[in-house]
Amino acid sequence: MRERVPKKPLQEPHVSKELLDYMNQIFPDKCPDVLDTERKIWVNAGKRQAYEHFQKLHEKQQKNILK
């Protein structure tokens, strides 16, 4: 049996506005094409969720700067 190694808490990376702008261009918020497969639709949805996650981190970091 493997021993369980305690996981270190994840440290949030700094998310710049430039990174968000880049990700928004690469993973735009758009409706799927009618010819897209279901798999492609879900993959693109996951990519957009990644962008939205980093956007939330950026907003949180900007609020913490103002404190």
Contacts in CASP RR format, 6 or more apart in sequence:
PFRMAT RR
TARGET T0000
AUTHOR 0000-0000-0000
METHOD contacts of the structure
MODEL  1
MRERVPKKPLQEPHVSKELLDYMNQIFPDKCPDVLDTERKIWVNAGKRQA
YEHFQKLHEKQQKNILK
12 57 0 8 1.000
12 60 0 8 1.000
12 61 0 8 1.000
13 57 0 8 1.000
14 61 0 8 1.000
15 54 0 8 1.000
15 55 0 8 1.000
15 57 0 8 1.000
15 58 0 8 1.000
15 61 0 8 1.000
16 58 0 8 1.000
17 58 0 8 1.000
19 54 0 8 1.000
20 51 0 8 1.000
20 54 0 8 1.000
20 55 0 8 1.000
20 58 0 8 1.000
23 50 0 8 1.000
23 51 0 8 1.000
23 54 0 8 1.000
24 51 0 8 1.000
26 47 0 8 1.000
27 44 0 8 1.000
27 47 0 8 1.000
27 48 0 8 1.000
27 50 0 8 1.000
27 51 0 8 1.000
28 48 0 8 1.000
29 48 0 8 1.000
32 40 0 8 1.000
32 41 0 8 1.000
32 44 0 8 1.000
36 44 0 8 1.000
END
